[in-house]
Amino acid sequence: MMLLNQRPEHNQPLVAADAATLGIAGADQAERFLMARDSHAETPLYALPALAGELGIATLHVKDEGKRLGLGSFKALGGAYAVMRLVLEAAGKRRGRTVDISELHRPDVKATAAGMTFACATDGNHGRSVAQGAGLVGARSVIFVHSGVSNERVAAISRFGAEIVRVAGDYDQSVGEAARVAAERGWTVVSDTSWPGYERIPGLVMQGYTVIVREALKRLPRPPTHVFLQAGVGGFAAAVAGHLAIMLGQDRPRAIVVEPARAACIYETAKAGRPIAIAHSKPTVMAMLECYEPSLVAWRVLSRIGDAFMTVDEEDAVSVMNRLARPSGNDPAIVSGESGGAGLAGLIRAAGDEKMRAALHLDAHSRVLIINSEGATDPGRYAELVRMAPEEVARASNMTINADGELVAGADVLLGVTARLAAD
């Protein structure tokens, strides 16, 4: 299914608060925080000319967030960034002045952090980021996980010292429980979704994601004409599309939001013209996108600069995982988790449908940007669906996997990526 944005606010400027959150100054600050982290490294941007040819487009580039900060997901940029910002703000209030990121490890700042507890609900990746951020600053973290979160993903969160609370039900119920318990105990909720009266912290989480756009635009030979963005509650899609719109203005790419058909709360919100909660369906293999109610901040952004909303099926997601693991021609192999390739699944679905192609102005001149939002964050599940272990795909790409489960490219692969980008 696909729906073009017919909202009256479509193509209108972002509201001032969102423009500030996703603007250049905010992205500059997010980048400064990221560069202060010991494990910081820019994630690779791959050109896939063979697949682009199959899809009848000019170029296809994939920004691979499966290598981000040892967490295997773009989420590493959001939750941890918000935690660090909030600790520095609390320390600043105590000292009566602004506290800079360079002061994060001062004894008085660490003492402030030690008295703070950060909580969130998660499908897996956001919780790892919040837990990692809390660990970096010496704070406590309590992560609420619903019944659908795999034991492997829970173990990955626990590695960062987080306390885990299991919640019966789905993601939205875990969000409610995290907010309830945190309010009772005076903890700070760092959520990647927003609701009435709770917008600033999710905005900080989104601000962290703008780094992805900054890095991609530096490496792309030409700006993209289209970007296909997967969505759960919509924060990632809104952050990327919003910052692209601010950076590129009238030349911004068409932004297509892609969701699982079984959890399409943004699509249904666009259809209804207002934020709505949808009925729970069968679980989707795209577990990181299994959300049934949109973030209010995300919808406010996407209602203005989301150009189309579409859904993909279960088999589409699994097919993309396999297609990236066994690429065509000289395209690089990429490890993409169950949710990571949903944007590419949307592109493939649209490229194969003449009506969708025409509606999206997708043609032989199109330059498409895709973001692989996660690697094999559940290696067992990945191997089951792809019939190859992540390590096998890594070897096929002349890569290695470090102690954190993060794919690291060999020098010749990185040089090859640079050469392909220069040739495009």
Beta strands, then each sheet from edge to edge (+ up, - down):
strand 1: 2-4
strand 2: 45-47
strand 3: 59-64
strand 4: 117-122
strand 5: 140-146
strand 6: 163-167
strand 7: 188-189
strand 8: 226-230
strand 9: 254-260
strand 10: 308-312
strand 11: 367-372
strand 12: 399-401
strand 13: 407-409
sheet 1: 1+ 10- 9- 8- 11- 3- 2+
sheet 2: 6+ 5+ 4+ 7+
sheet 3: 12+ 13-
end
